[in-house]
Amino acid sequence: MTAAGNRRIALSCGLLATALMVAACAGGPPAPRTPVDLLLSGGLVFDGSDAPGRVADVVVDGGRIVAVGPDAGRRHAPRRTIDATGLVVAPGFIDPHTHPDSYIRSDDPAARRNLPWLFQGVTTIFIGVDGGGTPDVADDHAWFERHGTGTHIASYVGVSPVRARVLGQDARAPDAAELDAMRALVAKGMCEGAFGLSSGLFYTPQGFADTPEVIALAREAATRGGRYDTHHRDESSYDIGLLASIDEAIAIGREAGLPVHIAHIKALGLDVHGQAAAVIDRVERARAGGLQVTADQYPWLASGTRFGATLLPPWAVDGGRAALFARLDDPADAARIRADMADNLRRRGGPGALLLTSQGFPWSGRTLQDMATEWNLDPVEAALRILTEGGIEGPGGSQRVASFNMDKADVDLFMQQPWVVTASDGSNGHPRQYATFPEKYARFVRSEGVITLQDFIHRSTGLTATIMGLRDRGFLRAGQFADVVVFDPQTFAPKADYANPRVLSTGVAYLLVDGVPAIDGGEATDVRAGRVLRHVPPAGSCP
């Protein structure tokens, strides 16, 4: 064909294309729209990255995000449309540090929906923290898959059950064979899907482990692509001190060759108030040196833990509960225990700063000072009475305490660091179990402006997913799983407080867990759509 013929054909095709466009503009047949499950229309969308929000549509189908954009809804035919105008649309929040056993392990299917977290907008939780994760990860995961939970669950293997299985409650170092057995348990947990090794070196018996022992265990996690998550040895001045404890955590990560994540970062107690800047300097120097160091934080001025761990010195519980009571029967040991308890009480700000939170006891909801006054006892003697009558392991679990021992300036400074994400540390008796994410939003974003809404969402979603190694979650992007929270920025707020810690938060209008509504129109549904999320170790690192 001649060149002129080719030009005529090209011109004809161009004219035809122009004519078709004109016909379409003049009201020709519209392009076919793709059927999808759900359209969230017109909300203020934060996609989980550190980017500003924008008004956009979010399209969901088959449990995944298929499109996000200002006109995404026009290209699809949704079976259901939710008008999100005036609402915030974000990835479901990820809580990297939780204690939800009374819900997710309940015999009651309704409790396993895990409503305290769902009503905060949380779709994924990490368990086995503070060194408490079982090495029998596969068995644990299988139980959750049989019974179902409302939130996704990711697990750690912990130093405490690993050490207790080999060494019991004893304050001694393992021999070579015992250390090998402990390492094998960590490797087992990692190969069964744990995301890393967690420690709680403040607590016994794991606090009896020295630094080289923890490094040896952490190397097993490092080999399998995990991280080291730590309630480090001393958040105050109980043992080696806050700054030395941060140094130890960093040294463990550096020597073992894995990222370090500092749990519920804080400066706890009168002796260390004002040391947040020094902690941050240590973390920044480690990061500048190439070590990935991150942290999580809850937005409360009171910590929460076991009452015994708050006041009893670790040496007193070497060997467990029976050994403790035997020491209390020995006059010399008892005098030493009382002296150490008095010093620990001073660190915590005195008996008026300790709110007793376990339910069903005469002291529930009252301070240690209240009980000392009522019983006409010295506060240390009142504490020993509570431990004796309530039991170190009382009905329903350990005696719990909320300890008002943090300085607001330290809390604000930690919160503003770009490597600090949100976590609840949610445990029974403390409002953080029901209200951490809305508390952070209502107080630190809306009321005080310590951080921005953009910061709050990024550090509750995408940044957390990236730090924790979650795949296909934490962002509103095509192909990601459809974990989505839709909340009202005017009413998203905590309702739980220290006096009434078990009150559901408000303001979450819709919550999708893998595309399935767990909260619909502000009301919980009956579904338990959560999955077990497994870490996948590098090829060749597991049998």
KESEKE-618268 format. One record per residue (C-alpha): residue number from 1; residue in one letter; z, y, x. Coordinates in steps of 0.1 Angstrom, whole numbers, plus 5000, padded with zeros to 4 digits. Layout:
ATOM num residu   pz   py   px
ATOM NUM      A    Z    Y    X
...
***
This chain:
ATOM num residu   pz   py   px
ATOM   1      M 5000 5000 5000
ATOM   2      T 4992 5035 5012
ATOM   3      A 5017 5061 5022
ATOM   4      A 5007 5082 4992
ATOM   5      G 5013 5052 4969
ATOM   6      N 5048 5048 4983
ATOM   7      R 5055 5084 4978
ATOM   8      R 5044 5081 4941
ATOM   9      I 5066 5051 4936
ATOM  10      A 5097 5069 4951
ATOM  11      L 5090 5100 4930
ATOM  12      S 5087 5079 4899
ATOM  13      C 5120 5061 4907
ATOM  14      G 5137 5094 4913
ATOM  15      L 5124 5109 4880
ATOM  16      L 5136 5077 4862
ATOM  17      A 5171 5080 4877
ATOM  18      T 5172 5117 4867
ATOM  19      A 5162 5109 4832
ATOM  20      L 5189 5082 4829
ATOM  21      M 5215 5107 4841
ATOM  22      V 5203 5132 4816
ATOM  23      A 5204 5106 4788
ATOM  24      A 5240 5097 4797
ATOM  25      C 5250 5133 4797
ATOM  26      A 5233 5138 4764
ATOM  27      G 5254 5110 4748
ATOM  28      G 5239 5078 4761
ATOM  29      P 5259 5045 4762
ATOM  30      P 5291 5048 4783
ATOM  31      A 5298 5025 4812
ATOM  32      P 5317 4994 4802
ATOM  33      R 5355 4997 4806
ATOM  34      T 5374 4968 4822
ATOM  35      P 5401 4952 4801
ATOM  36      V 5436 4954 4816
ATOM  37      D 5471 4947 4806
ATOM  38      L 5487 4981 4808
ATOM  39      L 5481 5017 4814
ATOM  40      L 5508 5042 4824
ATOM  41      S 5492 5074 4816
ATOM  42      G 5498 5109 4829
ATOM  43      G 5531 5106 4847
ATOM  44      L 5542 5123 4879
ATOM  45      V 5533 5095 4904
ATOM  46      F 5550 5090 4937
ATOM  47      D 5533 5061 4954
ATOM  48      G 5561 5051 4978
ATOM  49      S 5546 5068 5008
ATOM  50      D 5560 5100 5022
ATOM  51      A 5535 5120 5001
ATOM  52      P 5541 5145 4973
ATOM  53      G 5539 5134 4937
ATOM  54      R 5507 5139 4916
ATOM  55      V 5499 5136 4880
ATOM  56      A 5480 5103 4877
ATOM  57      D 5474 5071 4858
ATOM  58      V 5487 5037 4870
ATOM  59      V 5467 5006 4858
ATOM  60      V 5483 4972 4858
ATOM  61      D 5467 4938 4852
ATOM  62      G 5478 4903 4861
ATOM  63      G 5511 4914 4876
ATOM  64      R 5494 4937 4901
ATOM  65      I 5484 4973 4905
ATOM  66      V 5446 4976 4900
ATOM  67      A 5441 5014 4901
ATOM  68      V 5460 5046 4907
ATOM  69      G 5444 5080 4901
ATOM  70      P 5440 5110 4879
ATOM  71      D 5412 5094 4859
ATOM  72      A 5420 5057 4864
ATOM  73      G 5427 5052 4828
ATOM  74      R 5391 5062 4817
ATOM  75      R 5376 5032 4836
ATOM  76      H 5398 5006 4819
ATOM  77      A 5405 4993 4784
ATOM  78      P 5443 4987 4783
ATOM  79      R 5459 4963 4759
ATOM  80      R 5489 4986 4759
ATOM  81      T 5492 5023 4769
ATOM  82      I 5525 5040 4778
ATOM  83      D 5524 5078 4778
ATOM  84      A 5544 5088 4809
ATOM  85      T 5538 5125 4805
ATOM  86      G 5569 5143 4818
ATOM  87      L 5583 5112 4835
ATOM  88      V 5584 5101 4871
ATOM  89      V 5564 5069 4880
ATOM  90      A 5573 5052 4912
ATOM  91      P 5575 5018 4928
ATOM  92      G 5605 4998 4918
ATOM  93      F 5634 5006 4940
ATOM  94      I 5644 4982 4967
ATOM  95      D 5681 4977 4975
ATOM  96      P 5685 4962 5010
ATOM  97      H 5722 4955 5008
ATOM  98      T 5738 4940 4977
ATOM  99      H 5767 4918 4965
ATOM 100      P 5755 4907 4931
ATOM 101      D 5768 4871 4929
ATOM 102      S 5788 4876 4897
ATOM 103      Y 5754 4884 4880
ATOM 104      I 5726 4865 4897
ATOM 105      R 5747 4833 4901
ATOM 106      S 5762 4834 4866
ATOM 107      D 5760 4805 4842
ATOM 108      D 5750 4830 4816
ATOM 109      P 5712 4836 4815
ATOM 110      A 5717 4871 4801
ATOM 111      A 5739 4880 4831
ATOM 112      R 5712 4867 4855
ATOM 113      R 5690 4895 4843
ATOM 114      N 5710 4916 4867
ATOM 115      L 5712 4946 4845
ATOM 116      P 5734 4968 4868
ATOM 117      W 5705 4970 4892
ATOM 118      L 5677 4970 4866
ATOM 119      F 5691 5001 4849
ATOM 120      Q 5691 5019 4883
ATOM 121      G 5654 5012 4886
ATOM 122      V 5658 4984 4912
ATOM 123      T 5634 4955 4912
ATOM 124      T 5642 4939 4946
ATOM 125      I 5676 4931 4962
ATOM 126      F 5686 4916 4995
ATOM 127      I 5715 4892 4996
ATOM 128      G 5735 4873 5023
ATOM 129      V 5744 4907 5039
ATOM 130      D 5776 4915 5059
ATOM 131      G 5771 4882 5077
ATOM 132      G 5776 4862 5045
ATOM 133      G 5742 4845 5040
ATOM 134      T 5741 4807 5038
ATOM 135      P 5720 4788 5063
ATOM 136      D 5710 4766 5034
ATOM 137      V 5684 4791 5024
ATOM 138      A 5659 4766 5009
ATOM 139      D 5686 4752 4986
ATOM 140      D 5697 4786 4975
ATOM 141      H 5662 4797 4968
ATOM 142      A 5655 4766 4948
ATOM 143      W 5686 4773 4926
ATOM 144      F 5673 4808 4918
ATOM 145      E 5638 4795 4910
ATOM 146      R 5653 4770 4886
ATOM 147      H 5676 4794 4869
ATOM 148      G 5657 4827 4871
ATOM 149      T 5668 4863 4878
ATOM 150      G 5658 4897 4866
ATOM 151      T 5653 4911 4901
ATOM 152      H 5634 4897 4931
ATOM 153      I 5657 4882 4957
ATOM 154      A 5653 4882 4995
ATOM 155      S 5679 4866 5017
ATOM 156      Y 5695 4867 5051
ATOM 157      V 5712 4839 5071
ATOM 158      G 5747 4851 5081
ATOM 159      V 5770 4848 5111
ATOM 160      S 5801 4840 5090
ATOM 161      P 5790 4807 5073
ATOM 162      V 5772 4796 5105
ATOM 163      R 5803 4802 5126
ATOM 164      A 5827 4787 5100
ATOM 165      R 5806 4756 5096
ATOM 166      V 5809 4749 5133
ATOM 167      L 5842 4765 5144
ATOM 168      G 5862 4770 5111
ATOM 169      Q 5884 4800 5110
ATOM 170      D 5895 4799 5146
ATOM 171      A 5895 4828 5170
ATOM 172      R 5878 4811 5199
ATOM 173      A 5845 4810 5216
ATOM 174      P 5821 4780 5211
ATOM 175      D 5813 4756 5238
ATOM 176      A 5777 4750 5248
ATOM 177      A 5772 4722 5222
ATOM 178      E 5788 4743 5194
ATOM 179      L 5767 4773 5202
ATOM 180      D 5736 4751 5201
ATOM 181      A 5747 4739 5167
ATOM 182      M 5751 4774 5155
ATOM 183      R 5718 4785 5168
ATOM 184      A 5702 4755 5150
ATOM 185      L 5717 4767 5117
ATOM 186      V 5702 4802 5122
ATOM 187      A 5668 4787 5131
ATOM 188      K 5670 4766 5099
ATOM 189      G 5678 4796 5077
ATOM 190      M 5649 4816 5092
ATOM 191      C 5624 4787 5089
ATOM 192      E 5635 4784 5052
ATOM 193      G 5626 4820 5044
ATOM 194      A 5654 4843 5056
ATOM 195      F 5644 4877 5066
ATOM 196      G 5668 4879 5095
ATOM 197      L 5703 4874 5108
ATOM 198      S 5731 4894 5092
ATOM 199      S 5765 4900 5106
ATOM 200      G 5798 4915 5094
ATOM 201      L 5817 4917 5127
ATOM 202      F 5845 4937 5110
ATOM 203      Y 5854 4906 5090
ATOM 204      T 5870 4873 5101
ATOM 205      P 5860 4847 5112
ATOM 206      Q 5828 4862 5124
ATOM 207      G 5846 4891 5140
ATOM 208      F 5860 4866 5165
ATOM 209      A 5824 4863 5180
ATOM 210      D 5818 4882 5212
ATOM 211      T 5786 4901 5219
ATOM 212      P 5769 4873 5239
ATOM 213      E 5775 4849 5211
ATOM 214      V 5759 4872 5186
ATOM 215      I 5730 4878 5209
ATOM 216      A 5724 4841 5212
ATOM 217      L 5722 4838 5174
ATOM 218      A 5701 4869 5171
ATOM 219      R 5675 4855 5195
ATOM 220      E 5668 4827 5170
ATOM 221      A 5660 4853 5144
ATOM 222      A 5639 4872 5168
ATOM 223      T 5618 4842 5177
ATOM 224      R 5609 4838 5140
ATOM 225      G 5601 4874 5134
ATOM 226      G 5633 4885 5118
ATOM 227      R 5657 4915 5122
ATOM 228      Y 5693 4919 5129
ATOM 229      D 5712 4935 5099
ATOM 230      T 5747 4944 5107
ATOM 231      H 5780 4956 5092
ATOM 232      H 5789 4964 5128
ATOM 233      R 5822 4957 5144
ATOM 234      D 5840 4990 5138
ATOM 235      E 5830 5018 5115
ATOM 236      S 5862 5036 5123
ATOM 237      S 5889 5032 5150
ATOM 238      Y 5901 4997 5142
ATOM 239      D 5888 4979 5173
ATOM 240      I 5863 4992 5198
ATOM 241      G 5857 5024 5179
ATOM 242      L 5827 5037 5160
ATOM 243      L 5805 5049 5189
ATOM 244      A 5811 5018 5210
ATOM 245      S 5804 4996 5180
ATOM 246      I 5770 5014 5175
ATOM 247      D 5763 5008 5212
ATOM 248      E 5771 4971 5207
ATOM 249      A 5747 4968 5177
ATOM 250      I 5719 4984 5197
ATOM 251      A 5726 4962 5227
ATOM 252      I 5724 4931 5206
ATOM 253      G 5690 4942 5193
ATOM 254      R 5677 4951 5227
ATOM 255      E 5689 4919 5244
ATOM 256      A 5678 4896 5216
ATOM 257      G 5645 4914 5212
ATOM 258      L 5645 4923 5175
ATOM 259      P 5648 4953 5152
ATOM 260      V 5683 4965 5143
ATOM 261      H 5693 4977 5108
ATOM 262      I 5727 4993 5105
ATOM 263      A 5742 4985 5071
ATOM 264      H 5759 5013 5050
ATOM 265      I 5760 5037 5080
ATOM 266      K 5791 5059 5079
ATOM 267      A 5820 5075 5098
ATOM 268      L 5850 5059 5081
ATOM 269      G 5884 5073 5083
ATOM 270      L 5902 5104 5096
ATOM 271      D 5899 5094 5133
ATOM 272      V 5861 5095 5132
ATOM 273      H 5852 5122 5108
ATOM 274      G 5826 5145 5123
ATOM 275      Q 5811 5118 5145
ATOM 276      A 5779 5114 5125
ATOM 277      A 5759 5135 5149
ATOM 278      A 5770 5114 5179
ATOM 279      V 5760 5082 5160
ATOM 280      I 5726 5097 5152
ATOM 281      D 5721 5107 5188
ATOM 282      R 5726 5071 5199
ATOM 283      V 5702 5058 5173
ATOM 284      E 5676 5084 5182
ATOM 285      R 5678 5076 5219
ATOM 286      A 5674 5039 5212
ATOM 287      R 5644 5046 5190
ATOM 288      A 5629 5068 5217
ATOM 289      G 5633 5039 5241
ATOM 290      G 5612 5016 5219
ATOM 291      L 5638 4998 5199
ATOM 292      Q 5633 4999 5161
ATOM 293      V 5667 5010 5148
ATOM 294      T 5671 5019 5111
ATOM 295      A 5700 5022 5086
ATOM 296      D 5709 5022 5050
ATOM 297      Q 5735 5043 5032
ATOM 298      Y 5752 5046 4998
ATOM 299      P 5759 5081 4984
ATOM 300      W 5796 5078 4978
ATOM 301      L 5827 5092 4996
ATOM 302      A 5847 5061 4989
ATOM 303      S 5839 5028 5006
ATOM 304      G 5847 4995 4990
ATOM 305      T 5858 4962 5005
ATOM 306      R 5885 4935 5004
ATOM 307      F 5920 4949 5003
ATOM 308      G 5932 4925 5030
ATOM 309      A 5904 4936 5054
ATOM 310      T 5913 4972 5048
ATOM 311      L 5949 4968 5061
ATOM 312      L 5955 4934 5078
ATOM 313      P 5948 4932 5115
ATOM 314      P 5923 4905 5124
ATOM 315      W 5947 4886 5147
ATOM 316      A 5970 4880 5117
ATOM 317      V 5943 4860 5098
ATOM 318      D 5932 4838 5127
ATOM 319      G 5932 4804 5112
ATOM 320      G 5930 4816 5076
ATOM 321      R 5953 4823 5047
ATOM 322      A 5979 4796 5055
ATOM 323      A 5982 4809 5091
ATOM 324      L 5987 4845 5078
ATOM 325      F 6016 4835 5056
ATOM 326      A 6032 4815 5084
ATOM 327      R 6031 4846 5106
ATOM 328      L 6047 4867 5078
ATOM 329      D 6075 4842 5078
ATOM 330      D 6081 4847 5115
ATOM 331      P 6102 4879 5121
ATOM 332      A 6084 4890 5153
ATOM 333      D 6049 4884 5139
ATOM 334      A 6059 4900 5106
ATOM 335      A 6071 4932 5123
ATOM 336      R 6039 4934 5143
ATOM 337      I 6018 4929 5112
ATOM 338      R 6036 4956 5094
ATOM 339      A 6032 4980 5123
ATOM 340      D 5994 4974 5124
ATOM 341      M 5991 4977 5087
ATOM 342      A 6009 5011 5088
ATOM 343      D 5984 5023 5114
ATOM 344      N 5955 5010 5094
ATOM 345      L 5969 5028 5063
ATOM 346      R 5969 5060 5083
ATOM 347      R 5933 5055 5093
ATOM 348      R 5924 5051 5056
ATOM 349      G 5939 5084 5046
ATOM 350      G 5972 5071 5032
ATOM 351      P 5982 5051 5002
ATOM 352      G 5969 5077 4977
ATOM 353      A 5934 5072 4991
ATOM 354      L 5933 5035 4982
ATOM 355      L 5923 5027 4946
ATOM 356      L 5928 4991 4937
ATOM 357      T 5898 4979 4918
ATOM 358      S 5901 4941 4911
ATOM 359      Q 5903 4935 4874
ATOM 360      G 5931 4918 4854
ATOM 361      F 5961 4927 4876
ATOM 362      P 5990 4951 4870
ATOM 363      W 5976 4974 4897
ATOM 364      S 5940 4974 4885
ATOM 365      G 5927 5010 4885
ATOM 366      R 5957 5024 4902
ATOM 367      T 5963 5036 4938
ATOM 368      L 5985 5019 4964
ATOM 369      Q 6008 5049 4962
ATOM 370      D 6011 5045 4924
ATOM 371      M 6023 5009 4929
ATOM 372      A 6046 5018 4958
ATOM 373      T 6063 5044 4936
ATOM 374      E 6065 5021 4906
ATOM 375      W 6080 4993 4926
ATOM 376      N 6102 5016 4947
ATOM 377      L 6087 5002 4979
ATOM 378      D 6073 5014 5012
ATOM 379      P 6034 5014 5008
ATOM 380      V 6031 4986 5034
ATOM 381      E 6056 4965 5015
ATOM 382      A 6037 4972 4983
ATOM 383      A 6005 4961 4999
ATOM 384      L 6021 4929 5010
ATOM 385      R 6033 4922 4975
ATOM 386      I 5998 4928 4961
ATOM 387      L 5984 4904 4987
ATOM 388      T 6010 4878 4979
ATOM 389      E 6010 4880 4941
ATOM 390      G 5972 4886 4938
ATOM 391      G 5963 4862 4965
ATOM 392      I 5941 4870 4995
ATOM 393      E 5915 4851 4974
ATOM 394      G 5927 4861 4939
ATOM 395      P 5912 4851 4905
ATOM 396      G 5875 4860 4904
ATOM 397      G 5874 4867 4941
ATOM 398      S 5892 4888 4968
ATOM 399      Q 5913 4917 4959
ATOM 400      R 5891 4948 4961
ATOM 401      V 5898 4984 4970
ATOM 402      A 5879 5017 4969
ATOM 403      S 5889 5037 4999
ATOM 404      F 5883 5075 4998
ATOM 405      N 5878 5079 5035
ATOM 406      M 5845 5097 5043
ATOM 407      D 5837 5133 5050
ATOM 408      K 5809 5149 5029
ATOM 409      A 5793 5166 5059
ATOM 410      D 5789 5132 5076
ATOM 411      V 5774 5117 5044
ATOM 412      D 5749 5145 5041
ATOM 413      L 5738 5144 5077
ATOM 414      F 5732 5107 5077
ATOM 415      M 5712 5110 5044
ATOM 416      Q 5688 5135 5059
ATOM 417      Q 5677 5112 5087
ATOM 418      P 5641 5099 5083
ATOM 419      W 5652 5063 5093
ATOM 420      V 5680 5061 5067
ATOM 421      V 5672 5044 5033
ATOM 422      T 5691 5039 5001
ATOM 423      A 5713 5009 4995
ATOM 424      S 5741 5002 4970
ATOM 425      D 5764 4978 4989
ATOM 426      G 5771 4971 4952
ATOM 427      S 5802 4950 4947
ATOM 428      N 5826 4943 4918
ATOM 429      G 5850 4972 4910
ATOM 430      H 5831 5000 4927
ATOM 431      P 5807 5023 4907
ATOM 432      R 5780 5019 4934
ATOM 433      Q 5772 4985 4918
ATOM 434      Y 5760 5002 4887
ATOM 435      A 5751 5037 4898
ATOM 436      T 5740 5042 4934
ATOM 437      F 5704 5052 4930
ATOM 438      P 5709 5075 4900
ATOM 439      E 5740 5090 4918
ATOM 440      K 5719 5098 4948
ATOM 441      Y 5692 5114 4926
ATOM 442      A 5716 5133 4903
ATOM 443      R 5739 5147 4930
ATOM 444      F 5720 5148 4963
ATOM 445      V 5686 5157 4949
ATOM 446      R 5690 5176 4916
ATOM 447      S 5724 5192 4920
ATOM 448      E 5728 5198 4957
ATOM 449      G 5693 5196 4972
ATOM 450      V 5705 5176 5003
ATOM 451      I 5671 5158 5001
ATOM 452      T 5640 5162 4980
ATOM 453      L 5628 5140 4952
ATOM 454      Q 5599 5129 4975
ATOM 455      D 5625 5119 5002
ATOM 456      F 5646 5100 4976
ATOM 457      I 5617 5079 4964
ATOM 458      H 5601 5072 4998
ATOM 459      R 5635 5061 5011
ATOM 460      S 5641 5039 4981
ATOM 461      T 5607 5022 4981
ATOM 462      G 5579 5023 5007
ATOM 463      L 5601 5030 5037
ATOM 464      T 5625 5003 5027
ATOM 465      A 5597 4978 5022
ATOM 466      T 5582 4986 5056
ATOM 467      I 5616 4983 5074
ATOM 468      M 5625 4950 5057
ATOM 469      G 5591 4934 5062
ATOM 470      L 5582 4930 5025
ATOM 471      R 5546 4924 5019
ATOM 472      D 5526 4939 4989
ATOM 473      R 5556 4957 4975
ATOM 474      G 5571 4991 4978
ATOM 475      F 5539 5011 4971
ATOM 476      L 5518 5020 4941
ATOM 477      R 5484 5009 4955
ATOM 478      A 5456 4987 4943
ATOM 479      G 5465 4951 4952
ATOM 480      Q 5502 4956 4953
ATOM 481      F 5525 4937 4930
ATOM 482      A 5533 4958 4899
ATOM 483      D 5570 4966 4905
ATOM 484      V 5572 5000 4888
ATOM 485      V 5600 5023 4876
ATOM 486      V 5594 5051 4851
ATOM 487      F 5623 5074 4847
ATOM 488      D 5631 5107 4830
ATOM 489      P 5640 5132 4857
ATOM 490      Q 5662 5151 4832
ATOM 491      T 5684 5121 4822
ATOM 492      F 5683 5097 4852
ATOM 493      A 5720 5097 4860
ATOM 494      P 5751 5076 4867
ATOM 495      K 5776 5068 4840
ATOM 496      A 5799 5046 4860
ATOM 497      D 5828 5062 4879
ATOM 498      Y 5858 5050 4898
ATOM 499      A 5879 5047 4867
ATOM 500      N 5851 5029 4847
ATOM 501      P 5828 5012 4873
ATOM 502      R 5809 4989 4849
ATOM 503      V 5788 5013 4829
ATOM 504      L 5750 5011 4829
ATOM 505      S 5731 5041 4842
ATOM 506      T 5707 5061 4820
ATOM 507      G 5672 5075 4823
ATOM 508      V 5651 5045 4831
ATOM 509      A 5625 5044 4803
ATOM 510      Y 5604 5015 4816
ATOM 511      L 5608 4990 4845
ATOM 512      L 5581 4965 4854
ATOM 513      V 5589 4934 4875
ATOM 514      D 5556 4919 4886
ATOM 515      G 5540 4937 4857
ATOM 516      V 5565 4923 4831
ATOM 517      P 5587 4949 4813
ATOM 518      A 5623 4943 4821
ATOM 519      I 5632 4976 4805
ATOM 520      D 5610 4988 4777
ATOM 521      G 5616 5021 4759
ATOM 522      G 5650 5023 4776
ATOM 523      E 5662 4989 4764
ATOM 524      A 5666 4957 4784
ATOM 525      T 5643 4928 4775
ATOM 526      D 5652 4892 4777
ATOM 527      V 5629 4883 4805
ATOM 528      R 5639 4872 4840
ATOM 529      A 5607 4879 4859
ATOM 530      G 5622 4881 4894
ATOM 531      R 5609 4859 4922
ATOM 532      V 5623 4846 4954
ATOM 533      L 5607 4865 4983
ATOM 534      R 5604 4846 5015
ATOM 535      H 5599 4858 5050
ATOM 536      V 5570 4839 5067
ATOM 537      P 5578 4832 5104
ATOM 538      P 5551 4834 5130
ATOM 539      A 5529 4803 5134
ATOM 540      G 5544 4778 5158
ATOM 541      S 5580 4792 5156
ATOM 542      C 5592 4765 5131
ATOM 543      P 5588 4727 5130
***
